[in-house]
Amino acid sequence: MTLIETAIQSHPLDAEALRRSLPALPGCGGYVAFEGMIRNINHARMVTRLDYEAYDALAEKELQRIATEAAQQFGLQFVRAIHRKGRLDIGESAVVVQVLSRHRLEAFQGCRYVIDELKARVPIWKHE
């Protein structure tokens, strides 16, 4: 059985705390994480912050669907995907994806699948 945690949240993401809170799954040897941070340039223009807006109910549902797809497709034992909304300053984390699997290849593939599908399908919009 795969453990899945997804959220759209307003409060800051703490990737280190999330790492420390990973479930103990002794059969897993592969751990891959992606943390997307706010940078000071977007589409060749300087920015001072980004504001993220989400259609919460649909975003949560689609994020859960993507995590489930990744778990099934890549044999993941744990998937966590959390995206921020609201005002984010340069250097803040906008998204964290963490996966655990038995082997590294599946972990890499699953993590990439989650972030790529999240960007393509989840109704979250950023404004400069």
C-alpha positions as CSV (number, residue, x, y, z in Angstrom):
1,M,0.0,0.0,0.0
2,T,1.3,3.4,-1.0
3,L,1.3,6.4,1.4
4,I,0.2,9.6,-0.3
5,E,0.3,13.1,1.1
6,T,-0.8,16.1,-1.0
7,A,-1.7,19.7,-0.1
8,I,-2.2,23.2,-1.4
9,Q,-1.2,25.5,1.5
10,S,-0.6,29.1,2.4
11,H,2.1,28.7,5.0
12,P,5.8,28.3,4.1
13,L,7.3,25.0,3.1
14,D,10.1,23.7,5.2
15,A,11.8,21.1,3.0
16,E,14.2,20.0,5.8
17,A,11.3,19.4,8.2
18,L,9.4,17.5,5.5
19,R,12.6,15.4,4.9
20,R,12.8,14.6,8.7
21,S,9.1,13.5,8.7
22,L,9.4,10.9,5.9
23,P,7.8,7.6,6.9
24,A,10.1,4.8,8.0
25,L,9.9,2.3,5.1
26,P,12.8,-0.1,5.4
27,G,12.1,-1.7,2.1
28,C,12.8,1.6,0.3
29,G,16.3,2.4,-0.9
30,G,15.4,5.2,-3.3
31,Y,14.6,8.7,-2.1
32,V,14.2,11.6,-4.5
33,A,13.0,15.1,-3.8
34,F,12.4,18.2,-5.8
35,E,12.1,21.7,-4.3
36,G,11.1,24.5,-6.6
37,M,12.2,27.9,-5.4
38,I,11.2,31.4,-6.4
39,R,14.0,33.1,-8.5
40,N,14.4,36.7,-9.3
41,I,13.8,36.3,-13.0
42,N,10.8,35.0,-15.0
43,H,10.6,35.1,-18.7
44,A,13.7,37.3,-19.0
45,R,12.2,39.9,-16.6
46,M,13.3,40.8,-13.1
47,V,10.7,40.0,-10.4
48,T,10.6,40.8,-6.7
49,R,8.0,38.2,-5.7
50,L,5.4,35.9,-7.1
51,D,1.8,35.4,-6.1
52,Y,0.2,32.0,-6.6
53,E,-3.5,31.5,-6.9
54,A,-5.2,28.1,-6.9
55,Y,-8.6,26.6,-7.4
56,D,-8.2,24.7,-4.1
57,A,-10.8,22.0,-4.5
58,L,-9.9,21.0,-8.0
59,A,-6.1,21.5,-7.4
60,E,-6.2,19.1,-4.4
61,K,-8.1,16.5,-6.3
62,E,-5.8,16.7,-9.3
63,L,-2.7,16.6,-7.2
64,Q,-4.0,13.5,-5.4
65,R,-4.8,11.9,-8.8
66,I,-1.2,12.6,-10.1
67,A,0.4,11.2,-7.0
68,T,-1.7,8.0,-7.3
69,E,-0.8,7.7,-11.0
70,A,2.9,8.1,-10.2
71,A,2.7,5.5,-7.4
72,Q,1.0,3.0,-9.7
73,Q,3.1,3.6,-12.7
74,F,6.5,3.6,-11.0
75,G,5.9,1.4,-7.9
76,L,6.4,4.1,-5.4
77,Q,5.8,3.4,-1.7
78,F,5.4,7.0,-0.7
79,V,4.5,10.2,-2.6
80,R,4.3,13.7,-1.1
81,A,3.5,16.8,-3.2
82,I,2.8,20.2,-1.6
83,H,2.4,23.5,-3.4
84,R,2.2,26.9,-1.9
85,K,-0.3,29.6,-2.7
86,G,-0.3,33.3,-1.8
87,R,2.6,35.7,-1.9
88,L,6.1,34.2,-2.1
89,D,9.4,36.2,-1.9
90,I,12.6,35.4,-3.8
91,G,14.2,32.2,-2.3
92,E,11.0,30.8,-0.8
93,S,9.9,27.3,-1.8
94,A,6.9,27.1,-4.0
95,V,6.6,23.3,-4.3
96,V,8.1,20.2,-2.7
97,V,7.8,16.7,-4.2
98,Q,9.2,13.7,-2.3
99,V,9.1,10.1,-3.2
100,L,10.3,6.8,-1.8
101,S,10.7,3.6,-3.8
102,R,12.5,0.3,-3.6
103,H,15.1,1.5,-6.2
104,R,16.5,4.8,-7.4
105,L,15.3,4.6,-11.0
106,E,11.7,4.4,-10.0
107,A,12.2,7.2,-7.5
108,F,13.7,9.5,-10.1
109,Q,11.1,8.7,-12.7
110,G,8.2,9.1,-10.2
111,C,9.4,12.4,-8.8
112,R,9.8,13.8,-12.3
113,Y,6.4,12.6,-13.3
114,V,4.8,14.3,-10.3
115,I,6.4,17.7,-10.9
116,D,5.9,17.6,-14.7
117,E,2.2,16.6,-14.4
118,L,1.6,19.1,-11.5
119,K,2.9,21.9,-13.7
120,A,0.7,20.8,-16.7
121,R,-2.5,19.8,-15.0
122,V,-3.0,21.4,-11.5
123,P,-5.0,24.7,-11.6
124,I,-2.4,26.9,-10.0
125,W,-1.5,30.2,-11.5
126,K,1.4,32.5,-10.8
127,H,1.4,36.2,-11.1
128,E,4.4,38.5,-11.0
